[in-house]
Amino acid sequence: AGRGVVEIADRVLAVAAAIVWNAPELDTSDQPTPTVAAVTRHLMHGWFWKLIVPSAPWVFGAATVAFAVTPALVGHVPGLPRVAAAGMTAGLTLGTSVMVQPSVRRYAQHDPGRTPPLGMAVLTLGMMIATAAAVFPHPLWLVPAAVVLGAAHGLLMVGCITIVEHHAAAPDGPHDGHGLQP
């Protein structure tokens, strides 16, 4: 019975997506919503596959490992309920991410392509810390994991967004008629 419900939901969502995608354009600006063909053509560029595809999932992965996985790995934090330790880790992770984002934006301004590799390097360090927390469980791993993975989250999020912005057409710049640079 559950499988039939999922199949029905899939079909309903597919029909809804087709209806929404083909709905009349409400944006009256000079650059309408890109067509499927324009988006597909744009996504075939090397920058997307080299920088965005490997990095974007780790925006969420970094934060998830920091505040969902690592607290479970280290076990009980003396004096804190388990949910409080996870909440503290979440706040520290996202707080670090917010704090690094303005600097990342300035760093990425001139050459956005260098930000995701830096973010992936910081992510690797954070994953090494989380691995150490799994091998040698202790609550002291929470803070460094949260800070480093939070920095990776900020680097990757702003880096990926900046690259996409960089490849989106400037108001006066060349574009393919759909707001995307060739």
N, C-alpha and C positions, 0 to 999 in steps of 0.2 A: 504494500500500500504506500509506503514511504517513497519508493522509487517512482511510482506513478505521479505523486504530488510534485516531485522534483522535475520530472519531464514536463508536466503541465506548466509549472512555474517558468522553466526554460523557454517554452514556446511563447508564453505570455510576454516575457521580457524581450524576446526577439522581435515580436510584433510591435511592442511599445517602442523599442529602440528605432525600428524602421519608421514609425509614425513621427517620432520626435525628430529624427535626423532629417526627414523630408518636410517638416513643418515650415510654414512661410517665415521668411527672415523678418525679424522685428527690429534689428539693428539698422538704423538709417545712415550710419557712417559711410565713408567712402570705401571702407574695406569690409566687405561682407564676410560671414563665416566661411572658412575654407571648405571646399567640396572634399568628398572622400578621396577622389583622385589626387587633388592638390596635397592633402595631408600625407597620403601614401607616397607620393613622389618625394615630398620633403623628408619623410622618415627614411628614405633609402640613402641619404647622405652619410658619409663615413663618420662625421662628428657625432651623429646620434648613436650609432652602433659602437663606436669606440669609447665615448664618454658617458652618455646618458644611460644606456642599457645596463652596463655593469655596475654603475654607481647608484642609480635611483632606488632600487630595492633596499639598499643598505641604509637609506635615510631612515626607514622604519625599522630595519634590522638592528641598527646601532642602538636606537632607543629601547627596543623590545628586549634585547639582551641585557641592557643596563638595568632596567627597572622591573623586568618580569623574570628573567632567567637567573641573573646573578644573585638576587636575594634568596631564591630557592636553592641555589648551589651552596651558599655559605651557611644556611641553616639559621637557627635561632640567634637573634641579637640580644644579649643580656639587657634586661630592663625595658625592652620594647616588644610590643605585640608584633607578630610577623607582618601584618598589614601596615603597621607604622613604619617598619624598616623599608618596605617596598615603596611606601608613599614618600619617605624621605629621599630614597634613591631616585624616584621619579622627579621630584622637585629639583634635586641637584643636577640630574641629567638634563632636563629641559631648561633649567636656569643657566647652566653652562652653555647650552646651545644658543640661547637668546643672547648671552653676553658676547659670544664670539661672532655672531652674524654681522654686525656692522663692520668689524675688521675684515671679515671674509669678503664682504661686498667691495670694500676698497681694494683688497688684494686681487680680486677677480676682475676689477674694472678694466684693466689694460689687456689682460690675456686670460679670458675665462677658462680656457682649456687646461690651465695648470691647477685649478682648484680641485676637481675630482680626484686626480692622482694623489694630491696631498691628503685629501679626505680619506682615501682608501688606505694610505700609509698610517694615518692616525687611527683609523678603524682597526687595522691589523694590530697595532699596539694595544688597543682596547680589548680586542679579542684574546690577545695573549694574557692580559690581566684577568679576563673572565675565565680563561682556561686554567690559570694558576688558582683561581678561586674554586674551580671544580676539583683540581688535584689536591690542593691544600686548603680545605674549607676553613675560613675564618672571617668574621665580620669586618675586619680591617680592609678586606678587598673591595668592599662596597663603594667607598669614597673614591679611590683612584679609578675604578671601573666606570663609575657614574660620570666623573669629570672627563675622562679621556673619551668615552663613548659619546658623551654630550657634545664635546668639541667636534668629533667626527660627524655627528648628526648635523650640527650647524654648518660645517664645511661642505658636506655633501648636498644638503638641501639648498643652500644659497648658491653653491657652485653649479648645480644642475639647472636651477632657475635662471641664473645669469647666462649660462650658455644658450638656453632656449631664447631668452630675451635678445641676446646678441645676434642670433640667427633670424629673429623676427624682424621684419622690415621697419626701418625708421620711417616716420611720417613722410619725409621727402625722399627716402632712399629707394633703390630699385626693389621691386617685388614682383611676384608672379600674378598679380591681380587678386590674390586672396590673402594678402598680408604676410606672405612668406618670402624670404629671400631665396633666390635660386642657389 
